Amino acid sequence: MKFLKVVLASAMSVSLLAGCGGSSSSSSSKVFKVAKLGDIMTLDSTQAYDTTSIECIHMMNEGLMGVDAKGNMVKMFAKSYKESKDGKHWTFKLRDGLKWTDTKGKTYPLKASDFVYSWRKGLKGEYNYIISDDGAGIKNATKIINKGTKATAKDYASLGIKAPDDKTLKITLERPCPYFLDLMTYSVFYPQCEEFVEKAGKNYANDTDHLISCGAFIPTSWTKSSQITFKKNKNYYNAKIMKIDGVQYLLGQDVKAASASFASGKIDFTAINSSLVDKYKNTKDYRVDKQGFVYYLNFNFTRKTMANKNIRAALSYAINRDDFCKNILKDGSVKADGIVGRDMCFDPTNGKDFRDENGNFTNYDMKKAQAYLNKGLKELGKKSVTIQLLYSTNENPGPQIAQYLQNAFSKLKGLKIDMKATVRQGRIDLQAKKQFDMTILNWGPDYNDPTTYLNIALSNNSNNRGFYKNKKYDALLHKAAATTDKGARWKLLLKAEKMFNEDYVDVPLYQMSQSSLYNHEWKGLLYKNAMGAAYTYTYMYKA
């Protein structure tokens, strides 16, 4: 993904009411109330890039594929699909009776051309890489994106998606894509009602009057940076299975306010940070969702010190990841053994976890760390080096990570760490200008395949923030992309990740888990890694 944009507000010393939610003044209500620590950036599915926006869009919309109540991928708006033998051509048939419903109750038929319209728009969005060769590999997507503002209507018409009739979609890929159906669950691949969107113009998705739904819920009110409320969409094709009346998001909440609201029964769900885990971890309302986000140290390979492999190795060996997860985060997060996350990608020939097959590349050993540093210093012709650690104060737990790393690296003789604090946008700007040594980043999976992690180190990938270039690494991934033999492809990806980790392209730190407070009266809240939006509320009910 997408880098994680949910900001967990700092609340290092919080005094809360005793107990958890449960007996609320609105205990009979079938509206699930959620405190979101982030805000909505946009409700345009072709532009959304942050988790809060994508979750809201998911309530209003669906894709060709989706998830059932158990988290299994199933056909959603697709009635059927067929893949060609060469894996480059897909044909989808849409369900009968699919409808768009605006907030005033007016309906429009959902047509196959609405997918064509939306995907073409998506080429101009921040998430466009997932349509291109770095993701689904839709035919001509990369060419159109690379043309930028010079792309013509004819260019967009060449995108590999066609609607020969209102119920049929024909999709052409540049190459076989083993995870193609997974991608069809993502918001950038959702349809948009062309008639409604074009009429709304620049006002589209700016307020409830200019929003339209084909999903499980319809927005009823939206006060920006404050709250958004959804009600059940009776015109949703699967509305008959829904037992929930609606969902309300309270936006931009801080941990203290959200936790207090949960404790008093005013809300049903909120994320918490490490400062509150000890207080709630033994209560019935404590919940941990294992996520696919991997946090890592990102290096600037255009700087001589950071381009030295032994210096990078020294930094990796100096980090006690288990201690950091257990005693600092305390939220269920676990040590990252490699750049590819655990419980995310599985061998198509035997079902084994990629992480188990490829092993552990991140050990804590201060003797080795010092030895690697000494070797690196000798190669650089220096007795000591100063390395700047760039971090942003409004990307938590960035400051916690930075402080821990500073303490860990300070134990190495011949190394000084210069701490550079900024805000998120400042970090982004400095990275783009190559004005940094190392920084803290995270990456979340867009789909259940190792390439969602491995592609970030491709030489021409826009998410290669450290400017790493390795022709052998590129060749491995390109060969894997062109391979139709699933077993052979998997072996190539194992080899690529080994190269990534042994070259210390980025140094993995930990794999994120999210600790939350969840009103146990509610059942059926679905969290799914790398499958559309993080949370799905469609199947919820009150016990």
SULJO-V984379 format. One line per field, one symbol per residue. ss: DSSP state (h for helix, s for strand, l for the rest). psi: psi as a letter, one per 30 degrees, with the letter a starting at -180 (. if undefined). burial: + if it has 24 or more other C-alpha atoms within 12 Angstrom, else -. A space follows every 50 residues. Layout:
# SULJO-V984379
ss: ???
psi: ???
burial: ???
This chain:
# SULJO-V984379
ss: llllllllllllllllllllllllllllllssssslllllllllllllll hhhhhhhhhhllllssslllllsssllsssssslllllssssssllllss ssllllsssllhhhhhhhhhhhlllllhhhlllllllsllhhhhhhhhhh llhhhhhlllsssssllssssssllllllhhhhlllhhhllllhhhhhhh hhhllllhhhlsslllssssssslllssssssllllllhhhllllsssss llllhhhhhhhhhlllllsssllhhhhhhhlllllssssssssssssssl llllllllhhhhhhhhhlllhhhhhhhhhllllssllllllllllsllll llshhhhhlllllllhhhhhhhhhhhhhhhllllsssssssslllllhhh hhhhhhhhhlllllsssssssslhhhhhhhhhlllllsssssslllllll hhhhhhhlllllllllllllhhhhhhhhhhhhlllhhhhhhhhhhhhhhh hhlllssssssssssssslllssllsslllllllssllllssl
psi: kkkkgkjjkkifjkklkllaldjlfhffkgjkkkkkfllkelgjfffkfl eeeeeeeeefllaelakafggkklkdfkellkklefgfkkkkkllkgkkk klfgfklkkkleffeeeeeeeffglfgffffaffcfhkkgeeeeeffbff kleeeeffkhkliflfgkkkkklelkjfgeeefffkefgllkjeeeeeef bffkgflffhlkkgaflkkfkjjkgdlkkklkjffkfgfffkfkflkkkj khkleeeeeeeeeggflfkkllafffeeeffglfgkkkjklfkkklkkkj ffkeeffjeeeeeeeeffkieeeeeefeeggfllkkfafkllgekkkfff gkkeeeefakgiljjeeeeeeeeeeeeeefhlfllkkkjklkfgikheee eeeeeeeefffkkgkkkjkjkaleeeeeeeeeggilellkllkkkflikf ffefffgkegkfgifghkkjeeeeeeeeeeffkfjeeeeeeeeeeeeeee effheljkdlkkljklkjjffklgkkkkkhiblekkfegllk.
burial: +++++++++++-------++++------++++++++++++++++++++++ ++++++++++++++++++--+-++++++--+-----+++++++++--+++ +++-----+++++++++++++++++++++++++++++++++++++----- -----+-++++++---++++++++++++++++++++++++++++-++--- ---++-++++++++++++++++----++++++++++++---+++++++++ +++++++++++++-+++++++++++++-+++---++++++++++++++++ +---+++++++++++++++++--++--++++++++++++++++++++--- --+++-+++-++++-+--+++++++++-------+++++++++-++++++ ++++++-++++++++-++++++-+--++-++--+++++++++++++++++ +++++++++++++++++++---++-+++++++---+--++++++++++++ ++++++++++++++++++++++++++++++++++++++++++-
